[in-house]
Amino acid sequence: MYSMPHNTDLWKLADLGARVIKIERPGTGDFVRYHDKRVLGKLCSHFVWTNKNKESLALDIKKSEDLEILKELIKKADVFVQNLVPGAAARMGLSFEELKKTNDRLIMCEISGYGSDGPYKTKKAYDLLVQSEAGLLSITGTPDEPSKVGCSIADISAGMYAYSSVMAALLQRQKTGKGCRIDVSMLESMVEWMGFPLLYASEGQSPPPRYGASHASIYPYGPFEAGDGTVMLGLQNEREWTILCEKVLEMPELEKDARFTNTGLRSQNRKELYEIICDKFKEDTAAAIVEKLEKAGIANARLRELSDVWEHPQLKARERFIEIETEAGPVRTTLTPGMDGREAQPRLDPVPGIGQHNDSILAEFGLGSKSAQEQISGRDAEMSV
């Protein structure tokens, strides 16, 4: 499998055992390597997150000799993933129609912001911009201000649809013997995840209002302040409302209050109910409130900071953190969901340096004489000075 250049692309396939060769620019590499230096003071957090278990091959595909090397590699590939500007790959002879002439089993996955055709096909797309185009910002945030999701959700959604589409294509190829082309866009991936609010607002109906961390239509469902922190509540039905009033708040009369007798009224009068619940919760610690909620069988959560997540008792008990090697030293990260590190040793190949595997890959595939390898290695060294 070959991927080029940057995206949150199919990295989980590498974690599951696929051999992924990442094509990078000689000398500079993937531009995401330089977004920050938060990991060990030297490496980019985003890059470390998405590039363990990959090999790095540095090629300047604007140069004919390097482009030919890539084409030779693709002849032997199962999957080729690319997210160049729509049309750029075809101009270099890397369209699916051209590549399948020499590898009819090839699965080519193209990831773009808005798709390979249509009026937006060449429009630049970054995560925040796609969140906005998909309507996500219109339903996220407070009544006064929209807000983006704090992680790169549009990038991730496209990566996950690419991942599942490639898996399906591999199964299909087992039956047909033929590869196929996959066209995944960030916008379409994000809009698919917006299915509920889109249907909620269909036929001119009002969209879900922005209520911060609270649910737009179910209440109480969201954050409430205790004496020393925040507790998240999640009520789903009238039975749980009765239990909350009687066993947690110890205010049985609240259940019959005309303002709160069903979820629609509770949502409509959420400001008053929020104050009532917080006044009661503030009499105790967040830990004590959570204990009461657990005993009563009411869904709840602690509002954790990122530093708390590293020490999360459930994640530690299930051994969901692993250590990988990088150029700067060992780094703790997360184990891929679905994998059980307690039963089998997960794959833990290092995060690669730029062009780290040039010599070994070119030698393995017989692409080059020593002089060709030296040419690329030398160019890497020259550009990194």
C-alpha positions in Angstrom: 0.0 0.0 0.0 1.3 3.4 -0.9 0.0 6.7 0.4 0.8 10.3 -0.6 1.2 13.0 0.7 -0.6 14.0 3.9 -3.9 13.1 5.3 -5.3 11.3 8.3 -5.4 8.4 5.9 -5.8 4.7 6.7 -3.2 4.7 9.4 -5.3 2.1 11.2 -4.6 -0.3 8.4 -0.9 -0.1 9.2 -1.7 -0.7 12.9 -3.6 -3.9 11.8 -0.6 -5.2 9.9 -0.8 -3.7 6.4 2.5 -2.6 5.0 2.2 1.2 4.3 4.8 3.1 2.4 4.4 6.8 2.8 5.7 9.0 -0.1 7.2 12.2 1.2 9.0 15.2 -0.3 12.8 14.8 -0.1 14.3 17.0 2.6 11.1 18.6 3.9 8.8 15.7 4.0 5.1 15.9 4.9 4.3 19.5 5.9 2.4 18.2 8.9 5.7 17.2 10.5 6.1 20.9 11.3 2.7 22.0 12.7 4.1 21.9 16.3 6.9 20.5 18.4 4.8 19.3 21.3 6.1 15.7 21.4 9.4 15.6 23.3 9.9 19.2 22.2 10.9 18.1 18.7 8.1 16.2 16.9 4.6 17.2 15.7 1.7 15.7 17.7 -0.5 15.2 14.7 2.3 13.5 12.7 3.2 11.1 15.5 -0.4 10.2 16.0 -1.0 9.1 12.3 2.4 7.7 11.2 3.5 4.9 13.4 3.9 1.5 11.6 4.6 3.2 8.3 7.7 3.4 6.1 8.9 6.6 4.6 10.1 6.9 1.0 11.3 10.3 -0.1 10.6 11.0 -3.8 10.3 14.2 -5.7 7.6 13.1 -8.1 8.0 16.2 -10.2 11.2 14.7 -11.4 10.8 12.0 -14.0 13.2 9.5 -12.5 11.4 9.6 -9.1 8.0 9.5 -10.7 9.0 6.3 -12.6 10.2 4.8 -9.3 6.7 5.4 -7.8 5.0 3.9 -10.9 7.1 0.8 -10.6 6.2 0.4 -7.0 2.5 0.9 -7.7 2.7 -2.0 -10.2 3.1 -4.3 -7.2 0.8 -2.5 -4.8 -2.6 -3.7 -3.5 -3.7 -0.1 -2.6 -2.7 3.4 -3.7 -4.0 6.3 -1.6 -3.5 9.9 -2.8 -4.9 13.2 -1.8 -3.3 15.6 -4.3 -5.5 18.4 -5.7 -8.1 16.8 -8.0 -6.6 16.3 -11.5 -2.9 16.5 -10.3 -2.4 12.8 -10.2 -3.9 12.3 -13.7 -1.5 14.9 -15.1 1.4 12.9 -13.8 0.1 9.6 -15.3 -1.2 8.4 -11.9 -4.9 8.2 -12.8 -6.7 4.9 -12.1 -7.3 4.4 -15.8 -3.5 4.5 -16.4 -2.4 2.6 -13.4 -4.8 -0.3 -13.9 -3.2 -1.0 -17.3 -0.2 -2.4 -15.5 -1.9 -3.5 -12.3 -5.6 -4.5 -12.8 -5.8 -5.6 -9.1 -5.0 -2.1 -7.9 -7.4 -0.4 -5.5 -6.9 3.4 -5.8 -8.4 5.6 -3.1 -8.5 9.3 -3.8 -9.3 11.6 -0.8 -10.1 15.2 -1.4 -12.0 18.1 0.2 -15.0 18.2 -2.1 -14.7 15.3 -4.5 -13.1 14.7 -7.9 -15.7 16.7 -9.9 -18.4 19.4 -9.3 -18.0 23.2 -8.9 -16.0 22.8 -5.7 -13.5 20.2 -6.9 -10.5 22.6 -6.8 -11.5 24.6 -3.7 -9.0 24.4 -0.9 -10.3 22.4 2.0 -9.1 22.3 5.6 -10.8 20.7 8.6 -12.4 23.9 10.0 -13.6 25.0 6.5 -15.3 21.6 5.8 -16.9 21.6 9.3 -18.4 25.0 8.3 -19.5 23.9 4.8 -21.1 20.7 6.2 -23.3 22.8 8.7 -21.5 21.4 11.7 -20.6 24.8 13.1 -24.3 25.9 12.8 -25.3 23.3 15.5 -22.1 23.4 17.7 -21.3 26.0 20.3 -23.4 28.4 22.4 -26.5 30.4 21.5 -24.2 33.4 21.0 -21.3 31.8 19.1 -20.8 28.8 16.8 -17.8 26.6 17.6 -15.7 24.0 15.8 -15.2 20.5 17.1 -11.9 20.4 19.0 -10.3 17.6 17.1 -9.9 17.2 13.3 -13.3 15.5 12.8 -13.7 16.2 9.1 -10.2 14.8 8.4 -10.9 11.8 10.6 -14.3 11.1 9.1 -12.8 11.1 5.6 -10.0 8.8 6.8 -12.4 6.4 8.3 -14.6 6.2 5.2 -11.5 5.6 3.2 -10.5 2.9 5.6 -13.8 1.1 5.5 -14.1 1.5 1.7 -10.6 0.0 1.1 -11.5 -2.9 3.4 -14.7 -3.5 1.4 -12.8 -3.2 -1.9 -10.3 -5.8 -0.8 -13.2 -8.2 -0.1 -14.7 -7.4 -3.4 -11.4 -8.1 -5.2 -11.3 -11.6 -3.7 -14.5 -12.3 -5.6 -13.8 -10.4 -8.9 -10.0 -10.4 -9.1 -10.2 -6.7 -10.1 -9.3 -3.5 -8.3 -11.4 -0.4 -8.3 -11.3 3.4 -7.8 -12.6 4.9 -4.5 -13.5 8.6 -4.4 -13.9 9.9 -0.8 -14.4 13.6 0.0 -14.2 15.3 3.4 -17.5 17.2 2.7 -19.5 14.1 1.9 -18.0 12.2 4.9 -18.9 15.0 7.3 -22.4 15.5 5.9 -23.0 11.8 6.3 -22.2 12.2 10.0 -24.7 15.1 10.1 -27.6 12.8 9.1 -29.6 13.3 12.3 -29.5 17.1 12.4 -30.2 17.3 8.7 -33.3 15.1 9.0 -34.3 17.0 12.2 -34.3 20.2 10.1 -35.8 18.8 6.9 -38.6 20.4 5.0 -37.9 23.8 6.4 -38.1 22.9 10.1 -36.0 24.7 12.6 -32.5 23.2 13.2 -31.3 21.9 16.6 -30.4 25.0 18.7 -26.9 25.5 20.0 -26.7 24.7 23.7 -23.0 24.2 24.3 -22.4 20.8 25.9 -26.1 20.2 26.7 -28.4 18.2 24.4 -30.5 20.3 22.1 -33.8 18.6 22.9 -33.4 16.2 25.8 -33.0 17.6 29.4 -31.4 17.3 31.8 -28.6 16.1 29.5 -25.3 17.9 29.9 -23.0 19.6 32.4 -24.0 20.5 35.9 -21.8 22.1 38.6 -21.0 20.2 41.8 -19.0 21.6 44.8 -15.6 21.0 43.2 -16.1 20.3 39.6 -18.5 19.4 36.8 -20.7 16.3 36.4 -22.3 15.3 33.1 -25.8 14.0 33.3 -27.5 11.9 30.6 -31.3 11.3 31.2 -33.2 9.5 28.5 -36.7 8.8 29.8 -39.3 9.7 32.4 -38.4 6.7 34.6 -34.9 8.1 35.0 -36.3 11.6 35.7 -38.4 10.1 38.6 -35.3 8.3 39.9 -33.2 11.5 39.7 -35.7 13.5 41.6 -36.3 10.9 44.3 -33.0 9.2 44.9 -30.3 11.7 43.8 -31.8 15.2 44.3 -34.0 13.9 47.2 -36.7 16.3 45.9 -39.6 14.0 45.0 -41.9 17.0 44.6 -39.8 18.2 41.6 -41.1 15.3 39.5 -44.6 16.7 39.4 -43.6 20.3 39.0 -45.7 21.6 36.0 -42.6 23.1 34.4 -40.8 19.7 34.2 -43.3 16.9 33.7 -41.9 15.8 30.3 -38.6 16.2 28.4 -40.1 18.9 26.1 -41.1 21.1 29.1 -37.8 20.4 30.9 -35.9 21.5 27.8 -38.1 24.6 27.4 -37.5 25.5 31.0 -33.9 24.3 31.2 -32.5 27.5 32.8 -34.7 27.1 35.9 -34.0 23.4 36.1 -30.3 23.9 35.7 -30.2 26.2 38.7 -32.2 23.8 40.8 -29.9 20.9 40.0 -26.7 22.8 40.5 -27.9 24.3 43.8 -28.3 20.7 45.0 -25.2 19.3 43.5 -23.0 22.1 44.9 -23.8 20.7 48.4 -21.4 17.9 47.6 -18.3 17.0 45.7 -18.3 15.8 42.1 -17.1 12.4 43.2 -19.9 12.0 45.7 -22.5 13.1 43.1 -21.2 10.5 40.7 -21.4 7.8 43.3 -25.0 8.7 44.0 -25.8 8.7 40.3 -24.1 5.3 39.8 -26.0 3.8 42.7 -29.3 5.1 41.2 -28.4 3.8 37.8 -28.4 7.3 36.1 -25.9 7.8 33.2 -23.2 10.2 34.1 -19.6 11.2 33.4 -16.8 13.4 34.8 -15.7 16.3 32.7 -12.0 15.4 32.4 -9.1 17.4 31.3 -6.6 15.9 28.8 -4.2 15.3 31.6 -6.9 13.2 33.4 -7.4 11.1 30.3 -3.8 9.9 30.4 -4.6 8.5 33.9 -8.1 7.3 33.1 -8.7 4.2 35.3 -10.7 2.4 32.6 -8.1 2.9 30.0 -5.3 1.9 32.3 -7.1 -1.2 33.5 -7.6 -2.3 29.8 -3.9 -1.3 29.0 -4.9 1.0 26.2 -1.7 3.0 26.2 1.4 1.8 24.4 4.9 3.1 23.8 6.4 3.6 20.4 9.8 4.8 19.2 10.5 8.0 17.3 13.5 9.9 16.1 13.3 11.9 19.3 12.9 8.9 21.7 10.0 6.8 23.0 6.5 8.2 23.1 3.4 7.0 24.8 0.3 6.8 22.6 -3.0 4.9 22.2 -3.6 1.3 21.1 -5.9 0.9 18.1 -9.6 0.2 19.1 -10.5 -3.4 18.6 -7.0 -4.7 19.3 -6.3 -6.4 22.6 -2.7 -5.7 23.7 -3.1 -8.1 26.6 -3.7 -11.1 24.3 -1.2 -10.4 21.5 1.7 -8.0 21.0 0.4 -5.2 18.8 2.5 -3.9 15.9 4.8 -1.1 17.2 7.0 0.0 14.4 8.6 3.4 14.9 7.4 6.7 13.5 9.7 7.1 10.5 12.1 9.9 9.7 12.0 11.5 6.2 13.1 9.0 3.6 14.3 6.6 6.3 13.5 3.6 4.2 14.7 4.8 0.8 17.6 2.4 0.5 15.9 -0.7 1.8 12.7 -0.2 -0.3 14.6 0.6 -3.6 16.9 -2.3 -3.1 14.0 -4.7 -2.2 12.1 -3.8 -5.4 15.1 -3.7 -7.6 14.6 -0.1 -8.3 17.9 1.1 -8.7 21.2 0.7 -9.1 23.3 2.0 -6.2 23.7 5.3 -8.1 19.9 5.9 -8.2 19.7 5.3 -4.4 22.6 7.6 -3.8 21.0 10.2 -6.0 17.9 10.3 -3.8 19.8 10.0 -0.6 22.1 12.7 -1.6 19.3 15.0 -2.6 17.7 14.4 0.8 20.9 15.3 2.6 21.3 18.4 0.5 17.8 19.7 1.1 18.0 19.0 4.8 21.1 21.1 5.4 
